[in-house]
Structure formats: C-alpha cells, structure tokens
Amino acid sequence: MSRLAGKTILVTGASSGIGRALAEQLLARGTSVLGVSRNPASLPEGVIRIQADLTRREDVQAIFQDLGCIDALVNCAGVAYLSRIIDGNPTDWEEMWRVNVMALTLCSQLSLRHFPERGGRIINVSSMSGHRVPPSGGFYAPTKFAVRAISDSMRHEIKAAGIPVQIGTVSPGFVDTPLLDLYFRGREDQLQKTRQSMTMLKPEDVADCILTMLESPPHVEIGDIQLRSSDQRV
Ligand SMILES: NC(=O)c1ccc[n+]([C@@H]2O[C@H](COP(=O)([O-])OP(=O)(O)OC[C@H]3O[C@@H](n4cnc5c(N)ncnc54)[C@H](OP(=O)(O)O)[C@@H]3O)[C@@H](O)[C@H]2O)c1
C-alpha cells in the first residue's frame, strides 16, 4: 500500500497539466486531494474543489481559512508568457509574479499551520528555466529562479525554527501541457517545430517525480529534481 493512502494533500493547479496528472495519481493511491482552480468544475472527479484566483491575495488566504489538517502542499499552479524584458507587457510580468511567486510563497507560509505535529512536505514546481536562463526566458525564467530561492530560504528558516516540514522543488524541461500554447502564443509555428523535433515529457512523468518525493520516508528530503526529455539539449 502507498504511504500516501489516507493522507490529505493540497494541490494548486490541479485542473490541468502536471497538477491534474498528480491529482489523478494521488486519488488512485487513496489520497484525499484538495484541488485549487479558478474554475472548480474543471478539476478531476473525486478532488475536493477549492475555487481561488491565485493572483488575488484574499483568495489565497481564503483557501486556508477553514482548511483542516493537510500532510503536504504541492504548489503546481503557474503561468508562462514569453514576455521579454526589453519590450514585454508589465501586465504579463505581474500575473506571472503573482501566481508563480507570490501565491506560491503565501500558500507555503499559510500551510505551516495545517501540518500535523509529525510534520509535512511542501513541493514547489520550478522549471529548468529556474536553473539556466534560455534565450526566450524573458520574465518567466526569473520567476522560476525565485521559486528555487524561496524554497531554499524557507528550508533554512524551517530548520532553524525546528519545524518538521520538508521542502523540495521539481524542475522540468518542456512538458506537453496547455501552458506551452500560452508560452508560444503568436509563435505557433515554433511550438509545432519544437513538438516535431522532440518527444516532450508528459505531465505524468513530472507527477511521478513529485510522487517519489512525497512517498519518500520522513528522514529523506529530496531538495530538487531536474528532469528533461532525453531529446532536450539544455
Ligand atoms: N509545461 C511545461 O513545459 C513546464 C515546464 C517547466 C515548468 N512548468 C511548471 O509546471 C507548473 C504546471 O504547469 P503546466 O504545464 O501543468 O500548466 P497548465 O496545464 O497550463 O496548468 C496551469 C495550472 O495553473 C493554474 N493557474 C494558472 N493561473 C491561475 C490563477 N490565477 N489562479 C489559480 N490557478 C491558476 C491553472 O488553473 P485554472 O486555469 O483552472 O485556474 C492550471 O491548473 C507551472 O508552475 C509551470 O510553470 C511547466
């Protein structure tokens, strides 16, 4: 039986892509999944639905208002626009910053009150773009660098405070999800070429890594997993 049977896990971004694949795999293991989305009807069957727009601080706070005990939080929600520093739209930067960085950080902070005494885990989804800036990284890559830095800061603080919570990040390369349509908006031919030139990771591949982190024994803390398709060069 999976270590995750009977546990309760909060997953943001559970309506699509990586978060959805994770929610489905958790449900199959007998885990209670609380899923966050702007549109709860889009969450998989069996998920306990929470509506929140993560760009709004009050929505993020409301997620935790009447939340009971959780064993883990997976911050999977994310937005990716190719929005350049030299001429990108600051509205796009702001949305990415709010969802990818601010909401993830606030969810992480607020979750601490909801873990049982034996402890819990927080997994943050970063990106290979949080390890090296690709030429098209724009403002997205900095948000993903921030995810890793925030996770490391929080790990230091948690250990210094003696809080029994483990923090890990997972950093995927290209994963075939709707996020890529957003990222390649206006450059659909480039997305088509990328898709033709490689077998991308599937959302389930990333979900498997997150499951490995969640299922590892309490004395094992996995800090970061980088994963790319074997076709991806950098
Ligand atoms: N796909 C890739 O190539 C790739 C590579 C590296 C890292 N990542 C990261 O992986 C994570 C998941 O991405 P994905 O590829 O699975 O993307 P996806 O299929 O587009 O899913 C994005 C999720 O984020 C949620 N979300 C976005 N804005 C939100 C908001 N304002 N409020 C609440 N929820 C919001 C969406 O929920 P609703 O729309 O239902 O609200 C959706 O569930 C992201 O952090 C992304 O940066 C993806």
The ligand as an SDF file (V2000), in Angstrom:
LIG
                    3D

 48 52  0  0  0  0  0  0  0  0999 V2000
    4.6720   22.7420  -19.3280 N   0  0  0  0  0  0  0  0  0  0  0  0
    5.9760   22.9520  -19.2360 C   0  0  0  0  0  0  0  0  0  0  0  0
    6.7390   22.8360  -20.2250 O   0  0  0  0  0  0  0  0  0  0  0  0
    6.5870   23.3280  -17.9060 C   0  0  0  0  0  0  0  0  0  0  0  0
    7.9740   23.2740  -17.7830 C   0  0  0  0  0  0  0  0  0  0  0  0
    8.5530   23.6130  -16.5790 C   0  0  0  0  0  0  0  0  0  0  0  0
    7.7780   24.0010  -15.5080 C   0  0  0  0  0  0  0  0  0  0  0  0
    6.4340   24.0510  -15.6410 N   0  0  0  0  0  0  0  0  0  0  0  0
    5.6520   24.4990  -14.4900 C   0  0  0  0  0  0  0  0  0  0  0  0
    4.7660   23.4770  -14.1170 O   0  0  0  0  0  0  0  0  0  0  0  0
    3.6350   24.0440  -13.4400 C   0  0  0  0  0  0  0  0  0  0  0  0
    2.3600   23.4710  -14.0310 C   0  0  0  0  0  0  0  0  0  0  0  0
    2.3140   23.8510  -15.3980 O   0  0  0  0  0  0  0  0  0  0  0  0
    1.5370   23.0210  -16.5020 P   0  0  0  0  0  0  0  0  0  0  0  0
    2.4760   22.8840  -17.6310 O   0  0  0  0  0  0  0  0  0  0  0  0
    0.8990   21.8330  -15.9070 O   0  0  0  0  0  0  0  0  0  0  0  0
    0.4630   24.1490  -16.9290 O   0  0  0  0  0  0  0  0  0  0  0  0
   -1.0830   24.1350  -17.2870 P   0  0  0  0  0  0  0  0  0  0  0  0
   -1.5000   22.8350  -17.8480 O   0  0  0  0  0  0  0  0  0  0  0  0
   -1.2890   25.3680  -18.0900 O   0  0  0  0  0  0  0  0  0  0  0  0
   -1.7690   24.3310  -15.8510 O   0  0  0  0  0  0  0  0  0  0  0  0
   -1.6090   25.5290  -15.1520 C   0  0  0  0  0  0  0  0  0  0  0  0
   -2.4090   25.4370  -13.8610 C   0  0  0  0  0  0  0  0  0  0  0  0
   -2.1990   26.6520  -13.1230 O   0  0  0  0  0  0  0  0  0  0  0  0
   -3.4630   27.1300  -12.6920 C   0  0  0  0  0  0  0  0  0  0  0  0
   -3.4800   28.5910  -12.6420 N   0  0  0  0  0  0  0  0  0  0  0  0
   -2.9370   29.4740  -13.5140 C   0  0  0  0  0  0  0  0  0  0  0  0
   -3.2560   30.7330  -13.1570 N   0  0  0  0  0  0  0  0  0  0  0  0
   -4.0110   30.6310  -12.0350 C   0  0  0  0  0  0  0  0  0  0  0  0
   -4.6520   31.5760  -11.2030 C   0  0  0  0  0  0  0  0  0  0  0  0
   -4.6020   32.9070  -11.4400 N   0  0  0  0  0  0  0  0  0  0  0  0
   -5.3650   31.1370  -10.1470 N   0  0  0  0  0  0  0  0  0  0  0  0
   -5.4760   29.8130   -9.8990 C   0  0  0  0  0  0  0  0  0  0  0  0
   -4.8810   28.8570  -10.6350 N   0  0  0  0  0  0  0  0  0  0  0  0
   -4.1580   29.2760  -11.7080 C   0  0  0  0  0  0  0  0  0  0  0  0
   -4.4710   26.6520  -13.7410 C   0  0  0  0  0  0  0  0  0  0  0  0
   -5.7280   26.5450  -13.1080 O   0  0  0  0  0  0  0  0  0  0  0  0
   -7.0940   27.1750  -13.6990 P   0  0  0  0  0  0  0  0  0  0  0  0
   -6.8180   27.6910  -15.0900 O   0  0  0  0  0  0  0  0  0  0  0  0
   -8.0560   26.0420  -13.6620 O   0  0  0  0  0  0  0  0  0  0  0  0
   -7.4280   28.2530  -12.7130 O   0  0  0  0  0  0  0  0  0  0  0  0
   -3.9040   25.2850  -14.1050 C   0  0  0  0  0  0  0  0  0  0  0  0
   -4.4090   24.2980  -13.2490 O   0  0  0  0  0  0  0  0  0  0  0  0
    3.7740   25.5600  -13.6100 C   0  0  0  0  0  0  0  0  0  0  0  0
    4.2950   26.1060  -12.4190 O   0  0  0  0  0  0  0  0  0  0  0  0
    4.7780   25.7050  -14.7340 C   0  0  0  0  0  0  0  0  0  0  0  0
    5.4970   26.9100  -14.6550 O   0  0  0  0  0  0  0  0  0  0  0  0
    5.8040   23.7100  -16.8040 C   0  0  0  0  0  0  0  0  0  0  0  0
  1  2  1  0
  2  3  2  0
  2  4  1  0
  4  5  1  0
  4 48  2  0
  5  6  2  0
  6  7  1  0
  7  8  2  0
  8  9  1  0
  8 48  1  0
  9 10  1  0
  9 46  1  0
 10 11  1  0
 11 12  1  0
 11 44  1  0
 12 13  1  0
 13 14  1  0
 14 15  2  0
 14 16  1  0
 14 17  1  0
 17 18  1  0
 18 19  2  0
 18 20  1  0
 18 21  1  0
 21 22  1  0
 22 23  1  0
 23 24  1  0
 23 42  1  0
 24 25  1  0
 25 26  1  0
 25 36  1  0
 26 27  1  0
 26 35  1  0
 27 28  2  0
 28 29  1  0
 29 30  1  0
 29 35  2  0
 30 31  1  0
 30 32  2  0
 32 33  1  0
 33 34  2  0
 34 35  1  0
 36 37  1  0
 36 42  1  0
 37 38  1  0
 38 39  2  0
 38 40  1  0
 38 41  1  0
 42 43  1  0
 44 45  1  0
 44 46  1  0
 46 47  1  0
M  CHG  2   8   1  16  -1
M  END
$$$$
